[in-house]
Amino acid sequence: MGIGDMRNDPQIGQSWQHHSGRMYQVILVTNTTHPSDKFPVTVVYQNMTNATVWSRPLSDWHRSFTEMPS
């Protein structure tokens, strides 16, 4: 199964809210071709207020983020 098959996984351009209340936009999803423990599927996202860029493994994404309606 690929990204997005089982749950509402983040897609490029989507807005998500962190549990802290801050808003982020997904700018990239990496390591999707051959993910491994060493190189897991990773979400790269940007703070919509101050443009800070962050990354987080997809496996940890839904613990802290809620998708915002488009």
Protein Blocks (a to p, Z undefined) as FASTA:
>chain_A
ZZhklmccddehiacddfkopacddfbdehklmgcfklgcddddddfklopacdddfklm
mmmgccddZZ
